């Protein structure tokens, strides 16, 4: 029989660190938002995101996607550092010691709590060098002009940086479908730069997600 003393001595199970009610704090009357550790958060209204897309398109045209992707890359580095610090401290273990289910659960909830929509990961192609990411309700796709091309370059940049830091490899990320173009969700593929370059070219030519992934996998098999 388990004694009450043994139960008291056991460490309490950790809850959801990124639960919005606990993670997002601050003085809402003053417009101050902070994480539960006191790091500052910033809210980006939809009208501001719309203005960013419109302003970049007017000023730099086709280079808009490159600028947004690089902004995402820079943002992703900071995001990774904060994620590792917060999760490691809360669960009292290095990120490398977390099991995959716990790690993905934290990352999914973190993504959602930051207001970036819903994110899911497909590791079926990991042994072939690719990670597929699917997002829904992206604020970037919502704010971007409709039917003007893929709009989630900031997300692609964030994912590229995050998984580059996580794996120690220089990874690229290419968007394969976009809600702003009428797709039901946004698909991305992450892999070594030289391997995802083919996906980028096919995406720009209008090939759909399934066709691009089939071509990537076949090309990778031929190389091996």
C-alpha positions, 0 to 999 in steps of 0.5 A: 500500500502506498503511504501518504508520505511517499506521495507527498515526497514525489515531485508534482506532475508538471502541467502545460507550461504554455497554457494561455491563462498561465503563460500570457501575463501583464497589465492589459490596461497599460498594454503590457504583455509578458510571459510567465518568466517576465519576457516581453511579448508584442501583439501584432494587429492584423491591420499592421500585418496587412500594412507590412505586406502592402508596404513591402510589395510597393517598395521591393516587389518580388523581393518581399518573400526573401525579406520576410523569410530572412526576418523569420530566420532571425525571429526563429533564432530568438524563438528557439533560445527562449523555447529551450530556456523556458521548457528546460527550466520548467521541466527541469531537464535539458531539451535533449532528454525530453521524449519526442511526444513531450517535446512536440506537445510543448512546441505545438502549444507554444505555437498556438499560444503565440497566436500563430495558429495550429501546427502539426508535424509529419516525420514519415519522411525523416529517414529520407531527410525531410520533415513536413509541417502543416499549419492552420489559421495562419495569421500571416496567410490571413493578412496577406493579399489573396491569390498573390503567391505564398504568404507564410515566408515568416513561418518558413524562416522560423521553422528553418532556424528552429530546426537548424538549431535543434539538429545542428544542421543548416536546414532550409524550409519551403512552403508548398501550399498556402491558405492565402491561395485557397488551400485548406492549410499550409504545407512546408518541407524542411531539409538540407538547403540543396535538397529543398531547392527542387521543392522551391522551384516546383512550388514556383511553377505551380506543382501541388504538394503531393507532386512535389513530395513524390518528386523529392522522394524519388530524387532522394532515392536516385541520389542514394 
